[in-house]
Amino acid sequence: SGNIATTAASLASSKPVTPSTTSKGLLGASPAPPLTSGHSGGARRWNFSATKICDGLFLGSYVDAMNPDELQAMGITHILNVAGECPVEKAVGERCTTKHVELRDHSDEDIGAVFDECSQFIRSGIEKDAAAVARKDDGNGNSDASSSTSSAAGGVLVHCRMGVSRSTTIVLAYLMKFGTHVRTEGPVELTYNQAFDYVKSLRPEVSPNL
């Protein structure tokens, strides 16, 4: 069912993959990104490597949310940070609409309790981005100077620390409620398995909190 009220139960009862250590804590096989700025001494180290899930929605790590100039270049206007240990970068918060949901990366975290508020934040960001694109490309020679989005990119970045478990779980809950085509069509709900298989095909390292 795509009903957000039953998403938590669906996620808890569906286990298409063997849980990895990254879904239970911060001790996964891959080293976590540093909790520091992506720039040091003027040397550029920041790299946007988030995965585009659908028009207006990206899934990534804390590193992907560090540089406001690059986020703007990608058309990212909204950031949903679901890692309790990762602060919102001040410069990013001044230029993007942000929401910080302080979830722990632990198996006993009640992540289902925030599905609805997170899904609504994502939906709102995508709809606002789509509206900005429509104003920019209205076919009448008009443009919206305040919009930095394009039809090729933009919208919402959902991230935790590594872009593997917490943020993946939130994105799955969103897809189960709204599907992948909210820019051009009404929502088409997905089952958990459909959402998981779709996201896994795009970002193989995902391991949602179950």
C-alpha positions as CSV (number, residue, x, y, z in Angstrom):
1,S,0.0,0.0,0.0
2,G,1.2,3.5,-0.7
3,N,-0.8,5.0,2.2
4,I,1.7,6.8,4.4
5,A,-0.1,5.6,7.5
6,T,0.9,2.0,6.7
7,T,4.3,2.7,5.3
8,A,6.1,2.1,8.6
9,A,4.5,-1.3,8.9
10,S,5.4,-2.1,5.3
11,L,9.0,-1.1,5.8
12,A,9.2,-3.1,9.0
13,S,7.8,-6.3,7.4
14,S,9.6,-6.2,4.1
15,K,13.2,-7.2,4.0
16,P,14.4,-7.6,0.4
17,V,18.1,-7.3,1.4
18,T,20.2,-8.6,4.2
19,P,20.7,-5.7,6.7
20,S,24.3,-4.3,6.7
21,T,26.2,-2.7,9.4
22,T,25.6,0.7,7.8
23,S,21.9,0.4,8.5
24,K,22.6,-0.2,12.2
25,G,25.1,2.5,13.0
26,L,28.0,4.6,11.9
27,L,30.4,1.6,11.7
28,G,29.8,0.6,8.1
29,A,32.4,-0.8,5.8
30,S,32.8,2.5,4.0
31,P,34.3,5.5,5.9
32,A,31.8,8.2,6.7
33,P,32.3,11.6,5.2
34,P,34.0,14.1,7.5
35,L,31.8,16.5,9.5
36,T,33.8,19.5,8.2
37,S,33.5,21.9,5.3
38,G,34.4,20.6,1.8
39,H,36.9,23.4,1.4
40,S,40.3,23.7,3.1
41,G,42.9,26.4,2.5
42,G,41.3,27.4,-0.8
43,A,41.7,23.9,-2.2
44,R,38.5,22.5,-3.7
45,R,37.6,19.1,-2.3
46,W,33.8,19.2,-2.4
47,N,32.1,16.9,-4.9
48,F,28.3,16.6,-5.6
49,S,27.7,12.9,-5.9
50,A,24.0,12.6,-4.9
51,T,21.8,10.3,-6.9
52,K,18.9,11.8,-8.9
53,I,15.9,9.6,-8.0
54,C,13.4,11.5,-10.2
55,D,12.7,15.0,-11.4
56,G,13.1,17.2,-8.4
57,L,14.5,14.6,-5.9
58,F,18.1,13.7,-5.0
59,L,19.4,11.3,-2.5
60,G,22.8,11.8,-1.1
61,S,25.2,12.2,1.8
62,Y,26.2,15.1,4.2
63,V,29.0,16.1,1.9
64,D,26.5,16.7,-0.9
65,A,24.9,19.4,1.2
66,M,27.9,21.5,2.1
67,N,28.5,23.9,-0.8
68,P,25.7,26.5,-1.5
69,D,27.2,27.5,-4.9
70,E,27.2,24.0,-6.2
71,L,23.8,23.3,-4.8
72,Q,22.5,26.3,-6.6
73,A,24.2,25.2,-9.8
74,M,22.3,21.9,-9.5
75,G,19.1,23.7,-8.9
76,I,18.7,22.4,-5.3
77,T,16.4,24.8,-3.4
78,H,15.3,22.5,-0.5
79,I,17.4,20.3,1.8
80,L,16.1,17.6,4.1
81,N,18.8,16.6,6.6
82,V,17.8,13.5,8.6
83,A,21.1,12.9,10.4
84,G,21.1,14.0,14.0
85,E,24.8,14.3,14.2
86,C,25.2,16.5,11.0
87,P,24.5,20.2,11.5
88,V,23.1,22.3,8.7
89,E,25.8,24.4,7.1
90,K,25.2,28.1,7.9
91,A,25.8,29.3,4.4
92,V,23.6,26.6,2.9
93,G,20.8,27.4,5.4
94,E,20.9,31.1,4.3
95,R,20.3,30.2,0.6
96,C,18.2,27.0,0.7
97,T,15.0,26.1,2.5
98,T,16.1,23.5,5.0
99,K,14.6,21.0,7.4
100,H,16.6,19.1,10.0
101,V,15.1,16.0,11.5
102,E,17.5,14.7,14.1
103,L,17.4,10.9,13.6
104,R,19.9,8.5,15.1
105,D,21.4,5.9,12.8
106,H,20.3,3.0,15.0
107,S,17.9,0.1,14.7
108,D,15.6,1.2,17.5
109,E,15.0,4.7,16.1
110,D,11.3,5.3,15.4
111,I,11.9,6.6,11.9
112,G,8.3,5.9,10.9
113,A,7.1,8.7,13.2
114,V,8.6,11.3,10.8
115,F,7.5,9.8,7.5
116,D,4.6,12.2,7.0
117,E,6.3,15.4,7.8
118,C,9.3,14.5,5.7
119,S,7.2,13.4,2.7
120,Q,5.2,16.6,2.9
121,F,8.5,18.7,3.0
122,I,9.8,16.9,-0.1
123,R,6.5,17.2,-1.9
124,S,6.3,20.9,-1.2
125,G,9.9,21.5,-2.4
126,I,9.3,19.6,-5.6
127,E,6.0,21.4,-6.3
128,K,7.6,24.8,-5.7
129,D,10.5,23.9,-8.0
130,A,8.1,22.7,-10.7
131,A,6.2,25.9,-10.4
132,A,9.4,28.0,-10.8
133,V,10.3,26.0,-13.9
134,A,6.8,26.6,-15.4
135,R,7.1,30.4,-14.7
136,K,10.6,30.4,-16.3
137,D,9.5,28.5,-19.4
138,D,5.9,29.8,-19.8
139,G,6.4,30.2,-23.6
140,N,5.6,33.9,-23.5
141,G,9.2,35.2,-23.2
142,N,8.8,35.7,-19.5
143,S,11.3,34.6,-17.0
144,D,11.5,34.5,-13.2
145,A,14.8,36.0,-12.2
146,S,14.6,34.6,-8.7
147,S,14.5,31.0,-10.0
148,S,17.8,29.1,-10.6
149,T,16.1,25.8,-11.5
150,S,15.8,24.1,-14.8
151,S,13.8,21.3,-16.2
152,A,16.9,19.1,-16.2
153,A,17.7,19.4,-12.5
154,G,16.6,20.9,-9.2
155,G,14.4,20.5,-6.3
156,V,15.1,18.7,-3.1
157,L,18.2,16.9,-1.7
158,V,17.5,14.3,1.0
159,H,20.6,13.3,3.0
160,C,21.8,11.7,6.1
161,R,25.5,11.2,6.8
162,M,26.3,8.7,4.1
163,G,23.2,8.6,2.0
164,V,22.7,4.9,2.7
165,S,20.2,4.2,5.4
166,R,18.2,7.0,7.1
167,S,17.8,9.2,4.0
168,T,17.0,6.1,1.8
169,T,14.2,5.1,4.2
170,I,12.7,8.6,4.0
171,V,12.9,8.6,0.2
172,L,11.2,5.1,0.0
173,A,8.4,6.4,2.3
174,Y,8.0,9.4,0.0
175,L,7.9,7.2,-3.2
176,M,5.3,4.9,-1.6
177,K,3.0,7.9,-1.1
178,F,3.7,10.1,-4.2
179,G,5.6,8.0,-6.7
180,T,8.1,9.3,-9.2
181,H,6.1,11.6,-11.6
182,V,4.8,14.4,-9.5
183,R,5.9,17.1,-11.8
184,T,3.8,16.1,-14.8
185,E,1.1,13.8,-13.4
186,G,-0.9,13.1,-10.3
187,P,0.8,10.9,-7.7
188,V,1.2,7.2,-8.6
189,E,1.8,5.2,-5.4
190,L,4.4,2.5,-5.3
191,T,4.6,-0.6,-3.1
192,Y,7.6,-1.0,-0.9
193,N,9.3,-3.5,-3.1
194,Q,8.7,-1.3,-6.2
195,A,10.2,1.7,-4.5
196,F,13.1,-0.3,-3.1
197,D,14.0,-1.9,-6.4
198,Y,13.8,1.4,-8.2
199,V,16.1,3.2,-5.8
200,K,18.5,0.3,-5.5
201,S,18.9,0.3,-9.3
202,L,20.0,3.9,-9.2
203,R,22.0,3.8,-5.9
204,P,23.3,0.3,-5.3
205,E,24.8,1.0,-1.9
206,V,21.4,1.8,-0.2
207,S,20.5,-0.2,2.9
208,P,17.3,1.2,4.5
209,N,16.6,1.1,8.2
210,L,14.3,-1.8,8.7
